[in-house]
Amino acid sequence: MIKLLLALLIKHAICDMYLQNKRSFTDKSKYIGECHTHYLDHFLATLLVCHLFAIPIEFSFFLASIDYIAHWHIDYTKTKIIRFFKISLHSIVFWLLQTIDQILHYSTYFLIVYIVQSKLSLHDIFEKYISPLF
């Protein structure tokens, strides 16, 4: 499982640094918008990584969806906080938020590996963690 975690972290660096830099600026303060191309990069790369680790495609799709949804909400929230408080991109507070952003992304990959390692089925996940919310 440590190899899966490493692969997801490498995937994250490629998507968040290299691929995002190749795109024109995307406004992550819009809940729905062109920023979803960035989240789709993460979805597709996570799907590929999980599938390369012999995780069934349906389950890989589910895990990639977790990454997509988490990435979307982490980036959106960070951007809204920066704009609401008018935080300068050169301030220590900005870099603290960037640090928290990355910790949350890494935690998402830890969660994905935990789900895989625990051999939880989609049914188990729904019954134990999702259905109690409703």
N, C-alpha and C positions, 0 to 999 in steps of 0.2 A: 504493500500500500504506500510505502514511502516513495516508490518510483512514480506512482500515480500523482501523489501530492507534488512532487518535483515537476512533473510534466505539466500539471495545471498552473504552477507558479511561473514556469517558463512561458506557457501559453498566455498568461496574464501580461507578462512583460512585453511580449510581442504585440498583443492587441492594444495594450494601453499606451505603449510608447511608440513603437514603430508604425503600426497600422493607423493609429489615431493621428499621428503626425503627417501621414500621407494624405489624409482627408482635409478638405477645407474646414474651416471653423464650424462647429456645430453647437447650437445653443442648447445646453443641457438644462436650462431653466424652464423650458417648455416640456410639459409632461408628455405630450405627444408631438413628435416633430422629427426632423432629420437626424437627431441624435440617436434614434433607434438603429441607424446603420452601424454605429459603434457597438451597441448592445448586441446586434445581430452577429458582428464579428466574434464577440465573446461566445455567443450561443453556438455558432458553427465550429469554432475552434474547440470548445469544450465537448461538443458532440463527437468530433474527430478523435480527440484525446481519449475519451471514455471508450469509444468503439475500438480504438487501437489496443486498449487494455482488455479486450475480449468481453466487454460489458455488452449485453444484448442491446440491439439498436433501440428498442422501445424504452428501456431503462436509461440508456444514454441520452435519449431525447428528453426524458423527465429531468435528469441531472443537469443537462444543458439549459433547460427551462428555469431551473433554480438559479443558475448563474445569470441568465438573461434578466430575470425579474429582480434579483438582488442587485446586479450591476446598475440597472436602470434606477432603482430607488436610492441607492447609495449616492450615485452621481447627481441625481436630481436634487436630493436633500442638501448635499454639500453646496451645490451651485446656488440654491435658494438662500441658504444661510449666508454665503459670501455676498450675495447681492443685497439681501435685507439689511445686513449690518455694514454694508459698504466696506468690506474688508479689502485692503490693498494687497495686490498680488506680491508685494515686496515685504509684507509684514510677517512677523513671527507667528501671528494668529493664523494667517493663510497656510503656513507650512505645518502648523499643528493640525489644521483641518485636513490637509493633504495626508498627513501621517495617519489620522483616524480613518480617512477614506481607504487607505491601503490596508490597514489592520482589518477593516470590515470585509474588504475583498478577500484577503487571505483567510479570514474566518469562514467565508463562503466555501472556499476550497477544502478547508478542514472539515466542514459539514458534509460536503460531497463525499470525501474519502471515508468519513465516519459512516455514512449511509451505506456505501459499498462494502466496507469492512464488516458492518453489522449484519450484512446479508438481509436487509429489510426489503420486503416486497412493496410494491406500490399500494397494495391493500393494507399492509401493516402500517405504512406511513400515514395513509388516509385515516385509518381507524384510531391510531395512537395520537397523532399530532394535528390532523386537520379537522376531523369531524367534531372534536370537542369545542372547536371555535364557533361552531354553528349551533 
